[in-house]
Amino acid sequence: MNYKLTIITLFAFGVFSVANAQKTDATAPLHLMQPDYPTPYVIPQKENIKAVLDRVYNFLDKNSASKIVDANTKAEITDYKKANQDIVFEPGAFRLTSYEWGVTYAGMLLASKATGEKYFADYSNKRIQLIADIAANYNEKNIKDKDMLKTLHPEALDFAGALCAAFIKAKKEGLKANIDPLVNNYIDFISNKQFRLKDGTLARNRPQDNTLWLDDMFMSVPALAQMGNYTGNAKYYDDAVKQVNQFSERMFNTQKGIYMHGWVESMQVHPQFHWARANGWAVMTMVELLEVLPKNHPGYPQVLAQLQKHIAGLVQYQDGTGFWHQLLDRNDSYLETSATAIYAYSIARAINRGYVDKMTYAPAVLLAWNAVASKVNDKGQVEGTCVGTGMGFDPAFYYYRPVSVFAAHGYGPVLLAGSEVIMLLKDSEFVINDSSIQLKIPGKNNLLK
């Protein structure tokens, strides 16, 4: 007999038994063992959220234009009264006149409200003022920036809706610039020039004739809603509600509670690819519409009910990491940041406005924010955002869309999400109860047991 081996084996077994005994159900509360979470499972702190927003602000302030320069000499132009030279925006990593930057302007404005810091709003106001000054003072033949020309002559909803909504928000919050010529131009394009189906649903003739893009709910409805509020003209509210209802009739999967990305009129069967960011634009659209839609408008109950159904559907597909997948119902597609941020913002705002139940949905929002925050690097860049995406009718198209820190779609949603979660935390208290995040009910002792 190998006594030495036997002694070592018995000793090892004894050590194992002692260690194991410390973790048995009879000797320790195993339900309180710390799981190995891939995303921090904590109640976010307002100061930590602000630190994330500050990083994003600093990155964007350094990497997006805030002035115009001579197109030939690259010298800064400060006197717009001498508007006879060719101009472009100074070099930057992002366009100032795209729908993504409309979201960013709105995000900066909300961040200013949530944190009390003026510099966030100044970011948006400075650039909106610049765009308004160019439109007011420069002849188009001297504007050599193609994206600025597109905002003067929109070719698609991408160059009108999100900017229009953000400009009106900035005006209502104190911006002194005369934005009315730009806003009127945007809304004229949406209301009168953008292609529509016979029933008035906003549509495009790409990639096929008579195609609905779910993205276009956001590219149009918030602008129409804000215009209704800005002018008092109910026709804008009516059109906004009609768009939500008619998009939803064709594109909302009632069993899954989520939308398909594209719908082509001539298709006998409509392939359903539930692209995450497009669903984000849709849920954000309904939140933005309800924000200003009069409660006595006949369409208000329909929009509210549709928002509630969509949020209920979305939370079913949240990954355990807190993110949502690029294709919501395909868990082998990658986890995507911009959609997760949009959902965090939209659901948090729906909670804060009383559209959905706080106790039910707030933990999912906090988990989503923790996930999003993990994707904002030390430079303030947002990682894991899908680049601009057209429409496809096969899975490979969506599965393999690239991601980039220069995908502009990620920045506005992160600003919006962090800001709205700060608002949620100001109005609510959360606790860890039996290892899970729960809403604390005032007067109730639901602290950790």
N, C-alpha and C positions, 0 to 999 in steps of 0.2 A: 504494500500500500504506500502511496506517495503522501506521507504525513504533511510534508511542507505545503503541497498543493491543497490538501484538504483544509489545513488551517487557514490559508489565504482565502479559500472559497468561503469558509464559514465566517471569517472576519468580514469579507466583502458583503456577504448576505446579511450579516448583522448590521453593518453600516446602512445598507439599503433599507433594511427593515425599520431602523430608527428614523431615517429620513422620510420613508414612506408613511410611517406612523404619524408624523407631524402634519400630514396632509390628508388624513382620512376624514370622512364625514363625521366621525364620532369625536374627533379631536380639533377640528378647525372649521370655520364657516366657509366651505368651498365656494359658495355662491358669490363670495366677495373676492375671489382670486382675480387678479388683474389680467384681462384678455390681452392678446397681442394684436392690438388694433393697428391697421396700416395708416389710418388717419387719426390724428389726436382726437380722442373722445372726451372733450372738455366743454364746459360752458364758456363761450368766447367772452373776453373782457373788452370793454369799449376802447380802452387805451391801446390794446393790441390791434384791434381793427383799424383804429386811426393810423397806427404806425404803418400798416399795409397800404392804406389809402395815400399816405404821405409818400411812400416809395413810388407808387404809381404816378402820383402828381409830379414828383421830381423828375422821373424818367420822361414823362410826356412833355413837361415844360421845356426840357432841354432838347427834345427830339421832334418837336412839331413847330412849324413856322409861327411867328408872331408879328411879322412885318413883311413888307414888299421891297423888292430890290429892282434896280435897273436890269432889264433882261440882257443887256450887252456888257455893262461894266460891273455888274453885281453890287454896285454901291447902294446903300440903304436909302430909301425914299421916305422923307418925312413931310414934305410939303405937297399935299394932294391938289392944291390949287394950280400947280404947274403940271397938269396931267397930260403932258404931250409926249412922254417917253414910253417906250415899251417896257412892260412890267411883268414880273413873275413873283410868286411867293418865294421867300428865302428857302434854301434847301432844308428839307426835313424828312423824317422817316415815314410820315403819315400825311394823307391828304386832309385838308381842312374842310372840303366841301363834298363830303360823301355821307351816305346814310350812317356808316359806322361812327363818323365824327359827330353826327347829330346825336347819337346815343351818348357819346363821350361828353358833349356839352351838357346834356341833361344830367349825366352822372356827376359832373363837377358841380353843377348847381345844387344837386341834392346833397352832395358831400359837404358843401358850405352850410346848408341848413342843419345837417346832422351833427357837425362838429363845431359849428360856430366860427369856423375859420374863413376869413374873407378871401384868402388867396385861391381857394378852389373856384369860387364864383368869378374871380378876376380872370382866371384862365379862360373861361368861356366868353366873358364879356369883351375881353380884349380882342379875341379873334372874330367874334360876331361883329363887333364894331369895325374891324378891319375889312371884313367882307362887305358890310354895308357901305363903307367909305369908297371902296373900289367900284361898287355898282353905281354909286351916286356921282362919281367924279371922272371915271375913265371911259373913253370911247372904246368900244369893243375891239377895234382894230389895233389898239395898243395893249390889249390884255393877251399875253402870250402863254398864259397858264391854261391848259386845256380843261382842267377840272373846274376852274372858275368860270369858264365859258359854259360848261355844262350846267352849272347852277343858275346861270342867266337864261339858258335855253335847255331845260331838262329834256333828256332823251328817253328817260325812264323814271319810274317812281323812285328809284334809288337816289336820284339827285334832287328830290323834292320833299317827300313826306317827313322823314326824320328830322331834317334840317328845319322845316317849317314848324314842326311841333316844338323843337328846342328853342327856336328864335322867339316864339310867342311866350314860352315859359320864362325866358330871360327877360323879356320886356315886362311881363307881369311882376317880376321880382326886382325891377328897378333899373334895367338897362336903358340908357338914354338914347341909344342909336335909333335912327329912323329905319325900322325894319319893314315897314308896311309895303314898300314897293317889292321887296323880295318875297315877303309872305303872300302878297296878292298874286305874284307870279307863280309861286309854288302851287297855291290852291287852285289857280286857274288851270294849271296843267293837270292836276289830279281830277278836278271836277269836269273839265271840258275837253281835254286833249288826250289823256291816256286811253288806250283801246279798252273797250268793254264788250262783254257778251250781250246778247239781245236783251237779257233781263237786267242789265246794268251792272253786272259783277265785273270788277276790274280784272283785266286779263292781259296776256301777252301773246304774241304770235311767234314765240320761241320757247323751247326747241321745236315745238309743233304749233300749228295754227290753233287758236282758241284754247290756250293753256292757262290754267290757274296755278299760280305759285303761292304756297301758303305764306311765304315771306311777305307777300304784298299786302297782307292784312296790316302788318306793321308799317309798311311803306306808305300807307294811305290813311288808315283809320285814326291814329292819334292826331295827325294833322287836321283831319276833318273835325275831330272832337274839340281840339284846342281852338279851331277857327269858330266853331259854334259858340264856345265860351267867350272868345275874344270879341266877336261881333254881335252876339245875341241872336243870330239868324239860325232858326231851327232846322233849316234845310241841310245844314252840315251835319247835325246830329242824326237826321233821318237817313242820310246817305251812309254815315258811319255804322249805324245799326244794321242797315240793309246789307252792307258788306260782311259784317260778322255773321249774320244769319245765313246768307247765301253761300259763303265759303264753307260754313259748318255743315250745311245740308249736303254738300257734295263731298267733303273731305274729312269729316270727323267719323272715326270708327267708334260707334257707340258701345260695342262689346269691350274694346280695349281702353276706351277713354282717351285716345290720342289721335292726332291728325296724320294723314299721309302728306308727303311733301308736295307732290304735283298731281294735277288732274287734267287730262286732255279730253276735250269734248268728243272727238271722233273715236276714241277707244271704246270698244264694246266691254272690255274688262279693264278695270283700273288697278294697275299694280300698286301695292301699298308699301312704300318705304318710309318709315316713320323717323325721318331725320330729326335729330335732337334740336339743333339750333332753330330750325323752322318752327318746331313746336314751341320753342322759347319765344319767338316773335309773336306767335299766336296768343299765348297766355299773357304776355306782356301787353299786347294790344287791348285785351279785354280789361285788364287792370287800369290801363291808361284811359280807356273810354269811360269806365264807370267813375273815374276820378272827377270828371266834369259833366257827365250826362245827368240832366235833371232827373230826380227820382220819380217825378210824375210823367216822364216821357214814356209812351206806351211800350217802347222797346227795352226799358230798363230791366224788367223781370227776366226777359229772355236772355239778355247778355249776362246777367248775374248767374242765372241757372247754368248757362253754358260754361262760364268760368269755373263754377263749382264742380261740374262734371269733369272738366279738363284737369283741374288740380288733383281731384281724386284719382284720375287715371295716371297722371304723371308720377305720383308718389309710389305707385305700385312698382315702378320700374327703377327706382333709385337703387344704385349698387351699394353694397356694404361698405365701400370706401367713402360714400357720401356723394360720389359723382354719378352722372348719368352717362350712358353709352352713346356713341356716335349714332347708331341706329338703336332706338330706345328698347326695342323688344328683341334685340340680338346681342346676347351677353358676350359673344366673342368679338364684337366690334369694340374699338378702343374707347377709353374713358375720355370725355371731352370737357374742356374747361368752360368755354363761353356759354354753352347751354346750361351747365350747372349753375353758373353765376346768374344767368337770366332767371332760372327757376327760383334760386334763393331770393333774388329781389322780388319777383312777382308774387311768390307765395307769402313772403314776409309782408309785403305791402297789402296783400289781400287780408292777411291777419290783422294788420294795424288799422285797416279801414273797416273791419268787421264783416268782410265778405265770406270768410271761412272761419272755422273754429280754431282758436289758438291752441287749446290743449291737444287737439288732434295733430296739427301740422307743424307747430313750432319746433319740436325736436328734429324733424327732417330738415328744416331750414338751417338750424344751428350746425348740424352735421355737414350740410352742403357748404355752408360758409367755411367751416374748418378745412374742407377739401379744397375749396377755391384758394384760400389763403396759403395753402401749401404749394401752390403753383405760381405765386408771385415771388420771384427770386430777389436776391439782394440788390440788383440793379433797378428793380421796379418793373421788370418785364413780366408779362403774363405768359406762362408756358402752357403747352397742351391745347392751343386753340386751333381748330380747323380753319384752313384758309378759305377764301371766298369760294363758294360752291354753287354750280349750276344745278341742273336737274338730270337725274338718271333713272333708268328703269331696269337696272341690274344691281346686285349687291356689291360687286367689286368696286363700282364707282364710288360708293360711300365708304366702304371699308378702308380704302387706300388713299383717301384725300389726305394730303400732307398737313402737318401742323407747323406753326411758326410763331416766334415771339413778335414778328412784325405783321401778324394777322390782326388787323385793326379791330376786328369784331370782339376781341376779348376785353378791351380796356374799359369801355363804357359800362358793360355789364358788371365788371368787378367793382367799379366805383358805385354803381347803383346798389349792388348787393350789400357791400359793406355798410353803406350809408343807411339802408333800410333796416339792416340787422341792428345797427346802433340804436335806431328808433325803437325797435322791438325790445331791446334790452333796457331802454330807458323806461318803458311802460310796463315791464313784466319782470318777475323774478323767477329764476330757474334753479333747481337743486338736483343733486345726484341722489336718487332714492333707489336703494337696492341695486346699485351699480348703473342705473339708467337715468338719462336726462329727463326730467319731468318739469312741467309748469307748477310753480308753487302757488297754491290758492291762498289768498289773504285770509288770515285767521285760522288756517288749518295747519296742523303739525305734520307736514309730509316731508320732513327732513330724513337724511340717511338713517336707516335702521341697522 
